[in-house]
Amino acid sequence: MPQPFIYDRQIHFADTDAAGVVYFANGLKICHEAYEASLAAANINLRTFFKGEAIAVPITHASIDFFKPMFCGDLVAISLKATLLTPASFQIDYQIYQPEPKTKAIANATTKHICIDAQRQRCSLAPELLQWLELTTI
């Protein structure tokens, strides 16, 4: 059975706002880093994938809920699980938590993605993306 992909990361000063906590948009940026790392772990060429020449996979929805603050120097883990929604779309659910000792979620986020062709019409997900989904779907 596939396991969620885990991405470990340290919170950087640049991730924080004037109050010293992770700025909300940077929480989503950190989740996107985990997404990119999971694609790379599945042997998807990131340069080609994000170039978007034949197909593109834009985010159509993003949300994040914070349950406690994250500060510069904190070590976090981001767990991601992907779900196929339609032949042309998928959703990724993220959980950010402290890995040692593993804590309840610090934040939960969701992104929804749709596959489009060069004419910006919906199209089926590429085989390599379907394979990635199989690896990250619980």
HELIX and SHEET records of a PDB file:
HELIX    1   1 PHE A   13  ASP A   15  5                                   3    
HELIX    2   2 PHE A   24  ALA A   41  1                                  18    
HELIX    3   3 LEU A   46  LYS A   51  1                                   6    
HELIX    4   4 PRO A  127  THR A  136  1                                  10    
SHEET    1   A 5 PHE A   5  GLN A  10  0                                        
SHEET    2   A 5 LEU A  75  THR A  86 -1                                        
SHEET    3   A 5 SER A  89  TYR A  97 -1                                        
SHEET    4   A 5 ALA A 107  ILE A 114 -1                                        
SHEET    5   A 5 ILE A  59  PHE A  66 -1                                        
SHEET    1   B 2 ILE A  55  ALA A  56  0                                        
SHEET    2   B 2 ILE A 116  ASP A 117 -1                                        
END                                                                             
